[in-house]
């Protein structure tokens, strides 16, 4: 079963909020480049 996009976005955003790197998130989610990971990341000010 595929993971819905909102769960992927929440997971990637959370990882970066708690100090994980974009590279780590990219590898875990299987993205081929960091640009794709950036599209899934929400930055809160």
N, C-alpha and C positions, 0 to 999 in steps of 0.2 A: 504494500500500500504506500502510495506517495505521501509525503508530508506536505500539508498545505503551506502556501507561501507565508501566511501570517505567523505560523509557528517558526519557520526558518528565520524570518525577520526578527522575531522576538529573541530567539536563541543567539543569533549573531550580535544583535545590539547588546544583549545582556553580557555576553562574553567580553565585549570591548569596554563596557561600563565597569566591570570588575577587574580590569587590568589586563585582559587577554589582548593579544595582537591581532591585527587584521590578517596577517599571514597564517596564524594558528587557526582562525575562524575559516579562512579560505580552504585550508587543507582538510579540516574536519567536515566541511560541507561539500567538498569535492569540486569547488570552483576551479576553473582553469586559470583565472587571473584575479588580481585584486580589484579590478574595476567591477566585476560581477559582485564581489563581496560588498563593495561600497554601495551598490544599488540596494542591497538588503539591509544596510545599516542606517538606523535613525539616530541622529545626534540631537540630544536635548541640551539646551543651554541653561 
